[in-house]
Amino acid sequence: MAEEMSRCSNCGFDLRDANQTQSGVLFERTAIAEDMKAVRVAVKQDMLKEKISRIVDEFVDGGTFLQAVQALSAQGRVYDLAILDLNMPVINGLKAAVSLRNLESKLGWQPTPILFFSSVVCDERLNEQINRLKPVLYLNKANINTRANLSDRLRSVLTALKKQ
């Protein structure tokens, strides 16, 4: 029973470290691509308030995210975290992540950690697709309306992602 309570009921991620993670900025510049404004704003606010990231840029779809990535890369800069919704208009999160990995490979850059943040259930097929894009993790946003533990969940998952 204790093992079940230490795992996210939606994605199975081990949350035991949530209360043990240290405060401090984990990421300098984060991109969040999410078509739902309420979710984007909630994640951005929590990441800035809890000092998980210093800068959080918002994008309404994968296409505008990729445009920003290309603009930053032209300046020799990168995002050091991408939070991508799986279901977005224009370019979905998986396609945006594949395009990001292709650009990074072409430029010889280290892969940007990606957090897929979605209400889609992470089944075996999706898990296989996601794992090809490492470093990557998945966080189910099914309970975004209960923001009480959002910042703890984000910090826990992002701390683990940073260690990959």
RODREN-861148 format. One record per residue (C-alpha): residue number from 1; residue in three letters; z, y, x. Coordinates in pm, whole numbers, padded with zeros to 5 digits, always signed. Example, Ala and Ser with C-alpha at 12.3 -4.5 7.8 and 13.67 -1.06 7.14 Angstrom:
BEGIN
+-----+-----+--------+--------+--------+
!   k !   r !      w !      v !      u !
+-----+-----+--------+--------+--------+
!   1 ! Ala ! +00780 ! -00450 ! +01230 !
!   2 ! Ser ! +00714 ! -00106 ! +01367 !
+-----+-----+--------+--------+--------+
REM end
This chain:
BEGIN
+-----+-----+--------+--------+--------+
!   k !   r !      w !      v !      u !
+-----+-----+--------+--------+--------+
!   1 ! Met ! +00000 ! +00000 ! +00000 !
!   2 ! Ala ! +00085 ! +00246 ! +00281 !
!   3 ! Glu ! -00254 ! +00171 ! +00441 !
!   4 ! Glu ! -00434 ! +00261 ! +00116 !
!   5 ! Met ! -00246 ! +00589 ! +00088 !
!   6 ! Ser ! -00343 ! +00686 ! +00443 !
!   7 ! Arg ! -00715 ! +00662 ! +00365 !
!   8 ! Cys ! -00934 ! +00894 ! +00160 !
!   9 ! Ser ! -00993 ! +00723 ! -00174 !
!  10 ! Asn ! -01353 ! +00845 ! -00180 !
!  11 ! Cys ! -01481 ! +00784 ! +00173 !
!  12 ! Gly ! -01219 ! +00564 ! +00339 !
!  13 ! Phe ! -01154 ! +00807 ! +00626 !
!  14 ! Asp ! -00818 ! +00761 ! +00796 !
!  15 ! Leu ! -00606 ! +01064 ! +00703 !
!  16 ! Arg ! -00289 ! +00963 ! +00891 !
!  17 ! Asp ! -00346 ! +01236 ! +01149 !
!  18 ! Ala ! -00375 ! +01513 ! +00890 !
!  19 ! Asn ! -00019 ! +01634 ! +00941 !
!  20 ! Gln ! -00022 ! +01569 ! +01314 !
!  21 ! Thr ! -00326 ! +01777 ! +01406 !
!  22 ! Gln ! -00243 ! +02087 ! +01601 !
!  23 ! Ser ! -00337 ! +02431 ! +01484 !
!  24 ! Gly ! -00593 ! +02625 ! +01677 !
!  25 ! Val ! -00962 ! +02695 ! +01666 !
!  26 ! Leu ! -01164 ! +02376 ! +01684 !
!  27 ! Phe ! -01511 ! +02530 ! +01657 !
!  28 ! Glu ! -01646 ! +02868 ! +01764 !
!  29 ! Arg ! -01943 ! +02895 ! +01530 !
!  30 ! Thr ! -01993 ! +02681 ! +01219 !
!  31 ! Ala ! -02284 ! +02658 ! +00977 !
!  32 ! Ile ! -02224 ! +02544 ! +00621 !
!  33 ! Ala ! -02526 ! +02455 ! +00410 !
!  34 ! Glu ! -02419 ! +02401 ! +00050 !
!  35 ! Asp ! -02599 ! +02505 ! -00268 !
!  36 ! Met ! -02279 ! +02551 ! -00473 !
!  37 ! Lys ! -02141 ! +02896 ! -00398 !
!  38 ! Ala ! -01784 ! +02810 ! -00503 !
!  39 ! Val ! -01775 ! +02521 ! -00256 !
!  40 ! Arg ! -01929 ! +02727 ! +00027 !
!  41 ! Val ! -01680 ! +03008 ! -00026 !
!  42 ! Ala ! -01380 ! +02772 ! -00050 !
!  43 ! Val ! -01470 ! +02588 ! +00270 !
!  44 ! Lys ! -01548 ! +02911 ! +00457 !
!  45 ! Gln ! -01225 ! +03077 ! +00345 !
!  46 ! Asp ! -01013 ! +02778 ! +00444 !
!  47 ! Met ! -01186 ! +02735 ! +00780 !
!  48 ! Leu ! -01136 ! +03101 ! +00870 !
!  49 ! Lys ! -00783 ! +03128 ! +00728 !
!  50 ! Glu ! -00667 ! +02811 ! +00904 !
!  51 ! Lys ! -00852 ! +02910 ! +01223 !
!  52 ! Ile ! -01057 ! +02592 ! +01222 !
!  53 ! Ser ! -01361 ! +02804 ! +01315 !
!  54 ! Arg ! -01396 ! +03162 ! +01438 !
!  55 ! Ile ! -01732 ! +03226 ! +01268 !
!  56 ! Val ! -01871 ! +03053 ! +00958 !
!  57 ! Asp ! -02228 ! +03123 ! +00851 !
!  58 ! Glu ! -02329 ! +03022 ! +00497 !
!  59 ! Phe ! -02664 ! +02885 ! +00381 !
!  60 ! Val ! -02776 ! +02792 ! +00030 !
!  61 ! Asp ! -03002 ! +02508 ! +00141 !
!  62 ! Gly ! -03118 ! +02303 ! +00437 !
!  63 ! Gly ! -03427 ! +02518 ! +00488 !
!  64 ! Thr ! -03236 ! +02841 ! +00550 !
!  65 ! Phe ! -02993 ! +02648 ! +00771 !
!  66 ! Leu ! -03280 ! +02521 ! +00990 !
!  67 ! Gln ! -03428 ! +02873 ! +01010 !
!  68 ! Ala ! -03093 ! +03000 ! +01140 !
!  69 ! Val ! -03068 ! +02713 ! +01389 !
!  70 ! Gln ! -03413 ! +02800 ! +01524 !
!  71 ! Ala ! -03328 ! +03170 ! +01544 !
!  72 ! Leu ! -03007 ! +03094 ! +01734 !
!  73 ! Ser ! -03184 ! +02852 ! +01966 !
!  74 ! Ala ! -03439 ! +03123 ! +02052 !
!  75 ! Gln ! -03139 ! +03325 ! +02175 !
!  76 ! Gly ! -03005 ! +03027 ! +02372 !
!  77 ! Arg ! -02716 ! +02984 ! +02130 !
!  78 ! Val ! -02614 ! +02698 ! +01901 !
!  79 ! Tyr ! -02382 ! +02610 ! +01619 !
!  80 ! Asp ! -02106 ! +02386 ! +01744 !
!  81 ! Leu ! -02050 ! +02241 ! +01395 !
!  82 ! Ala ! -02279 ! +02189 ! +01096 !
!  83 ! Ile ! -02135 ! +02112 ! +00753 !
!  84 ! Leu ! -02415 ! +01985 ! +00532 !
!  85 ! Asp ! -02422 ! +01894 ! +00166 !
!  86 ! Leu ! -02640 ! +01589 ! +00106 !
!  87 ! Asn ! -02801 ! +01715 ! -00215 !
!  88 ! Met ! -02952 ! +02059 ! -00174 !
!  89 ! Pro ! -03277 ! +02221 ! -00282 !
!  90 ! Val ! -03566 ! +02282 ! -00039 !
!  91 ! Ile ! -03441 ! +02046 ! +00236 !
!  92 ! Asn ! -03152 ! +01807 ! +00172 !
!  93 ! Gly ! -02870 ! +01748 ! +00417 !
!  94 ! Leu ! -03006 ! +01426 ! +00567 !
!  95 ! Lys ! -03349 ! +01576 ! +00635 !
!  96 ! Ala ! -03189 ! +01891 ! +00777 !
!  97 ! Ala ! -02972 ! +01677 ! +01007 !
!  98 ! Val ! -03273 ! +01477 ! +01129 !
!  99 ! Ser ! -03461 ! +01801 ! +01199 !
! 100 ! Leu ! -03158 ! +01936 ! +01385 !
! 101 ! Arg ! -03139 ! +01620 ! +01599 !
! 102 ! Asn ! -03513 ! +01642 ! +01674 !
! 103 ! Leu ! -03480 ! +02006 ! +01786 !
! 104 ! Glu ! -03175 ! +01926 ! +02001 !
! 105 ! Ser ! -03359 ! +01637 ! +02163 !
! 106 ! Lys ! -03667 ! +01851 ! +02229 !
! 107 ! Leu ! -03453 ! +02121 ! +02393 !
! 108 ! Gly ! -03233 ! +01873 ! +02582 !
! 109 ! Trp ! -02916 ! +01996 ! +02410 !
! 110 ! Gln ! -02605 ! +01799 ! +02326 !
! 111 ! Pro ! -02596 ! +01697 ! +01958 !
! 112 ! Thr ! -02407 ! +01928 ! +01726 !
! 113 ! Pro ! -02124 ! +01754 ! +01537 !
! 114 ! Ile ! -02220 ! +01719 ! +01172 !
! 115 ! Leu ! -01989 ! +01683 ! +00875 !
! 116 ! Phe ! -02164 ! +01564 ! +00562 !
! 117 ! Phe ! -01967 ! +01715 ! +00276 !
! 118 ! Ser ! -02085 ! +01572 ! -00052 !
! 119 ! Ser ! -01987 ! +01425 ! -00387 !
! 120 ! Val ! -02234 ! +01141 ! -00330 !
! 121 ! Val ! -02052 ! +00810 ! -00287 !
! 122 ! Cys ! -02094 ! +00693 ! +00072 !
! 123 ! Asp ! -02228 ! +00342 ! +00021 !
! 124 ! Glu ! -02345 ! +00105 ! +00295 !
! 125 ! Arg ! -02703 ! +00238 ! +00297 !
! 126 ! Leu ! -02594 ! +00600 ! +00324 !
! 127 ! Asn ! -02338 ! +00511 ! +00588 !
! 128 ! Glu ! -02613 ! +00349 ! +00800 !
! 129 ! Gln ! -02832 ! +00660 ! +00768 !
! 130 ! Ile ! -02546 ! +00891 ! +00857 !
! 131 ! Asn ! -02434 ! +00686 ! +01156 !
! 132 ! Arg ! -02777 ! +00725 ! +01317 !
! 133 ! Leu ! -02703 ! +01096 ! +01350 !
! 134 ! Lys ! -02384 ! +01083 ! +01559 !
! 135 ! Pro ! -02161 ! +01263 ! +01619 !
! 136 ! Val ! -02115 ! +01268 ! +01245 !
! 137 ! Leu ! -01857 ! +01208 ! +00974 !
! 138 ! Tyr ! -01857 ! +01216 ! +00596 !
! 139 ! Leu ! -01606 ! +01385 ! +00366 !
! 140 ! Asn ! -01623 ! +01345 ! -00010 !
! 141 ! Lys ! -01586 ! +01676 ! -00190 !
! 142 ! Ala ! -01511 ! +01517 ! -00527 !
! 143 ! Asn ! -01173 ! +01690 ! -00542 !
! 144 ! Ile ! -01284 ! +02038 ! -00434 !
! 145 ! Asn ! -01124 ! +02183 ! -00748 !
! 146 ! Thr ! -00784 ! +02077 ! -00611 !
! 147 ! Arg ! -00790 ! +02294 ! -00301 !
! 148 ! Ala ! -00428 ! +02231 ! -00217 !
! 149 ! Asn ! -00513 ! +01986 ! +00060 !
! 150 ! Leu ! -00868 ! +02099 ! +00148 !
! 151 ! Ser ! -00773 ! +02271 ! +00474 !
! 152 ! Asp ! -00563 ! +01971 ! +00584 !
! 153 ! Arg ! -00847 ! +01732 ! +00501 !
! 154 ! Leu ! -01097 ! +01952 ! +00686 !
! 155 ! Arg ! -00877 ! +01987 ! +00994 !
! 156 ! Ser ! -00805 ! +01613 ! +01006 !
! 157 ! Val ! -01169 ! +01509 ! +00972 !
! 158 ! Leu ! -01299 ! +01782 ! +01203 !
! 159 ! Thr ! -01043 ! +01697 ! +01471 !
! 160 ! Ala ! -01168 ! +01339 ! +01463 !
! 161 ! Leu ! -01530 ! +01457 ! +01470 !
! 162 ! Lys ! -01464 ! +01679 ! +01771 !
! 163 ! Lys ! -01330 ! +01374 ! +01960 !
! 164 ! Gln ! -01648 ! +01167 ! +01899 !
+-----+-----+--------+--------+--------+
REM end
